[in-house]
Amino acid sequence: MRILWRLYGYSARLLKTKLFRTAASNTSFPEVWILLIQYFERVPGFFCVVRRNSFFTMPEILENKADLELYSPHPEVRGMTTLDRAAFKKTIVVPVLKVKKVVINKLLKSLKHTTLQRPGLKRVIDDPKDEDNRLVLLDPHKISAEYSLGESEQEVLKQFNTDPHVSKYNLELTYDNFKTEEILRAVLPEGQDVTSGFSRIGHIAHLNLRDHQLPYKHLIGQVIIDKNPGITCTVNKINIIDNTYRNFQMEVLAGEANMITKTRENYITYEFDFSKVYWNSRLSTEHGRIIELLKPGDVLFDVFAGVGPFAIPAAKRKCSVFANDINPESYKWLVHNCKLNKVDKKIKKFNMDGRDFLLGPVKEELTKELSLLTKERKNTLHIVMNLPALAIEFLDVFKHFLDGKPCSTDLLPTVHCYSFSKQDNPAKDVQERAEAFLGTSLEGCCSTHLVRNVAPNKEMMCISFQIPAEVLFKKQCTHEESPAEPASKRLRPNEDFPE
Ligand SMILES: C[S@@+](CC[C@H](N)C(=O)[O-])C[C@H]1O[C@@H](n2cnc3c(N)ncnc32)[C@H](O)[C@@H]1O
């Protein structure tokens, strides 16, 4: 089921399914599946094709394997824990072509797919025997075993009156000429995963090292700095995020220990102390998705705002924003980023618990906004709650939240509430838990969106819905209904909440 769910998520994205709609997004589940099943049925050999394809990719794999052997640094670096760049030197034999200096530039253009491409390596070097010539280094995998060039290259050489004879050259590769993966593969124990992926936050590379990589952590950190221009500091997460402020303890692996960084997301610049606030570059698409739903004049309440990745772009879209975070450091950088992005006047900032924020400033503003909204003046109201471990538990706040007459359905505020789920059907799970805290059914009037897969068997979801009027508003007494009437009679669903 989980695999099916993932496939659904990916196929929904592929098919560009609009995931925000007023009907439950679960309803699109069958649609997508029908499409997939129809596709597979029409192509009975689908699974064979997949297999055949992977068979066809073998030559590529072999080439990579040959690359790995040829471009592996000196074997003595295996097990190195303190980086000694000089130890990586290795001499390999590569094919070279003698070319007259006068034609070299034109020839290089035609031979660009055959020349040797390595980091920090010049493709053309001086010929020690003849100063009128230069040597063009060729890729050993792009020429035949007999050391001759292909027909098309030979044709080009003829045009430039150049001898097609290819000779051998002893090339010394240094640390600078190896790629990160080649270096780490040579250092870490054979057969172990060397994945060198990281998130980049300004000048900081944030790694998530596995246990077997820890003895090499400082070396890995330094290699990433060396190989990625602009990165001057590498950090490794040392605990899971479970504290209130959702920041994590980190260890500096290499480079300067400056945690104040500047990064850009969706064309907006943010500055913050990465060690003290929450920031996740993987949420940029999700931030963008929510912002796309807003139009000028809308109001956004961001209950768990962090340093402002929903609030600031919303203000840039000319929305009125109320942003809150309990972490004084997040609040400080939120204020800073509002000024930095010149949206200070559009955002009211708060540093309080989310529940107090909802019961105080949000309640007050919603009451005001809903009294102003009419069928003609239809700006929408949005409440974003991105604290996936806990946000759902805050939903009970909305029960009988507002006094006054219920507004028409289309003016009701929309909540975007995030949650993790480890269930087989995360959409159903999140919907059921939201319903339990709201005390009402959301069937047919919510949408769920798969934000990202956080860990094996753990998804981050966003459930969006307009708060049902019968939940949001306090009960109204009508003439026919006396307060003494039994609750069962008064609580008939929707009776008091006309469209
Ligand atoms: C997962 S982060 C999301 C930050 C930001 N909205 C984003 O998308 O990157 C959750 C934020 O909620 C804040 N937070 C945690 N508990 C809170 C609470 N009870 N009230 C208000 N903010 C809280 C944390 O400090 C953190 O900045």
The ligand as an ORCA input file, in Angstrom:
! r2SCAN-3c Opt
* xyz 0 1
  C       8.896     23.019     11.260
  S       9.305     24.635     11.703
  C       8.566     25.527     10.362
  C       9.160     26.879     10.158
  C       8.707     27.572      8.873
  N       7.276     27.780      8.861
  C       9.139     26.774      7.643
  O       8.263     26.354      6.870
  O      10.326     26.578      7.429
  C       8.245     24.884     13.061
  C       8.446     26.208     13.782
  O       7.486     26.236     14.832
  C       8.048     26.824     15.983
  N       7.269     26.312     17.130
  C       7.382     25.121     17.752
  N       6.456     25.005     18.717
  C       5.726     26.134     18.693
  C       4.624     26.603     19.427
  N       4.064     25.868     20.394
  N       4.125     27.817     19.137
  C       4.664     28.570     18.148
  N       5.733     28.199     17.427
  C       6.250     26.986     17.684
  C       9.504     26.400     15.951
  O      10.292     27.320     16.664
  C       9.799     26.392     14.436
  O      10.349     27.599     14.029
*
